[in-house]
Amino acid sequence: MIWDDSGYLISKNKYNENSLIVELYTKDHGKVSGIVFGGTSKKIKNYLQIGNKLFANYNSKNENRIGYFKFEIINASSPYFFDNKEKLNCLISAMQLVKILTAEAQKNLDVFNLVENFFELLQSDNWIQKYIYWELELFSKLGYNLELDKLVKKEINNNKIEYLTTSSIEKRKIPNFLIEKNIIAENKDLLAGLKLVGDFLEKSILKPNNLSFPKNRVSFINSIQ
């Protein structure tokens, strides 16, 4: 099996002294794993950074054996964020979510387009808020829609609008920006939003599928507190 495609590097691990096993999220083949011979060499490893967009040539003897990649760089996006700890942690967290939540070799153009759009949001002034929306859209495209607007009721307290969950088990305040998408959230609300979305991720997606919570998402939240 031989094919060419473009995709984003979402993970890499050392295979032996000179090679790597990497995962790419591609446009036409979805998530694909493969070996990169010589991937630890200085010439190659410099552009094998998480989040970089690559042109890939994939070669495998059969569908039941891992194949190998040859790459050309299309867009080296990751180095732009090496000096920004918060954005770099966000990038790594986003790519890890794509790795964890997507199925092997299943094309999903919506997810691919979300990954492409991710790098634009990192350059926005309110990038953390847009990233939270990005996570929710990723979950939705994979069949896990939180639908917060159907789970809350609106109240006025001290002349301020508040949204509270309607659950009889737990009454929880929902940050306004998750319901009213036209407002700019404060930092404390962004952190509350990230925690709420993280709770949904853990309880509704990860635990039912016996998946562990991604450590890089925790690192991202810690870096912006």
N, C-alpha and C positions, 0 to 999 in steps of 0.2 A: 504494500500500500504506500503510495507516494502522492503527496499533495503540497501545494503552496497556499499560504494564507497569511493574513496579518492579525496580530493579537497583542495583548498586554501581558507582561510578565507578572504573575501573581504569587509565585513562590519559587524558591530555589534551595536545594540542599546538596551537600557534598556527597558524591557517589564513590569516588576513590581519590587518590592523590591528585589526579589531573582533570577529573570530570565532575559534572554536576547533573543532578536530576532536577528539572525545572517543570513548572506548570504554566501554561499559557492559556489565557481566555481569548479565543479566536472568533472572528466574524462568522465563519461558515462551518466550523467544527466544534464550537463550544469549548469546554475545558479539556485540555489535552496535556498529558505528561510525556516527557521524553528525556533522553540523555543528551547532554552537550559534551562531546569529547573535547578535551582541552579547555573546558569552561573555567578553570581556575587560572589560566594564563593571563598575564597582564593585558594582552591585546584584546581578549574577549570579555574578561570579567568587568572591565570598566563600563561596558554598556549593558551588562546583565544586571541592571538595578531594578528592584521592584517598582512596577508602574510604567516602565519604559515600553514604548510601542515598537514592535519588531516585525519584520517580514520573515516568515518562517518557511523553510523547506523541511518537510517531515517524511521520514522513510522508516517503514516497519515491514518485517518479513511476513507477519500475519497479525490479525486483530487481537490475538491472545498474548502477544509479546510486546513489551515496551519498545517503542521505536527511538529514533534519535533525530535531533534537530540540527539544522544549520541556519544561522541567523544573519540578517542584515538589519542595521538600526534604521528605523523610520523617524522616531521622535524620542529624544532623550529628555523626558519631562522631569524625572526624579531629581536630577542634580540642581534644578532651580530651587528646591526646597531643603537642600542639605543644611543650610544655615538657619532654618526655621524649625525648631524642635516640634512645635505644636502642629504645623502643617505636615511635616514629615511623618509624625505619629499618626495623623489622620489618614494620610495616604496609605501607610502600611496596614492600618486597621481596615480601611475600605477594601483593599485587595485581599486581605485575609477573609473578610466576610464573603467575597465572591468565591474564594477557594472553598470555604466550608459549606456554603449553601447551594452551590450549583452541582449538577450531576455530570459525570464524566461523559464526554463525547456527545453531548446533547446541545444542538444549536439553539441559541436564544438571542435573537437580534436585539430585542428590547434591553436585555442585560448588557450586551456589547455596547449599545448606544449610551447606556447609563455610565459605563466605565469611561467612554470617550468624553462625556459631558462633565465627569468628575473633575477634571483638571481645570476646567473653566471656573467652576465654583470656588476652587481654592484661591483664585485670584480676586474674588469679590471682597468687598468691605465686610459684609456680614456672612462670611464663609461658613462659620460654625452653624448658624441657623440653616443655611442652605444645605449643609451636610446632613443635618438631622432629617430634613425633607428628603434628601437623597436616599438615606437608609430606609425610610418608610416606603419610598417608591420601589427600591430594590426588593423589599419584602413582598410588596404588592405584586410585582412582576413575577415573583416565584410562587404566588398563590397564597400569601399570608397578609391579608389586608386588615389593618388595625381598626379602621373606620371609627375614629374617635368621635366624630361629630354625631354618631348615633348612640354613643355610650355616655354622653354627658348632658347635664341640664345647666342652664344659664341662671345665675343669681346676681343680685346687686347687693354688695356689702360695703358700707362706708363710701357710697357713691362710686364704687369700682366694680367693674364686671368681673365675675369669677365663673369658671366652669368646673363643675364637680361631677364625679362619676355617679351614675344612678344605681350602682350595685348596692344591694342591701347588706352585703357582707363587709364592704370596705368603702368608706367615703373618702375619695382622694381628689385633691385639687389638681387640675390639669393646666399647665402653662398656656396662657391665652394665645400665644403665637402658633400653637399646634391646631387651633381651631380657626383663628383669624389670621390668614396667611399674609395680610397686607401690613402687619405691624412689625416693628423691629424689636426684638427681644433683648432684655438686659441679661448680663452674664449669669446671674443667679437663676434666671428662668431657663437659660440655655442648658445649664448643668442639670436642672430638674428635668428638662426635656430629654436629655441624653440618658438620664437614669430611667425615666419612664419607658423610653423606647428599648433600653437595655433589658428592663424587666419583661417586656413583651417578647423580645428576642429569646430570652432564656426560657420563659414559661411556655410560650406558644409554638416555638420553632425548634430550639435546641434540645430541650429535655424530651419532648415526644419522639425525637429522632436519635436519642442517645448521643448527642453531640456536646462537647465541652464548650464553655464560654470562652471566646477568643481573648487571650491575654493582651493582645495589642490594643484592643478597644479600651481595656482598663488603663493601659499606659497612656493612651490618648487623653482620656478624661483626667487622669492625674496631672498631665502636663499643662492643662488649661485652667486648673483650679488656682 
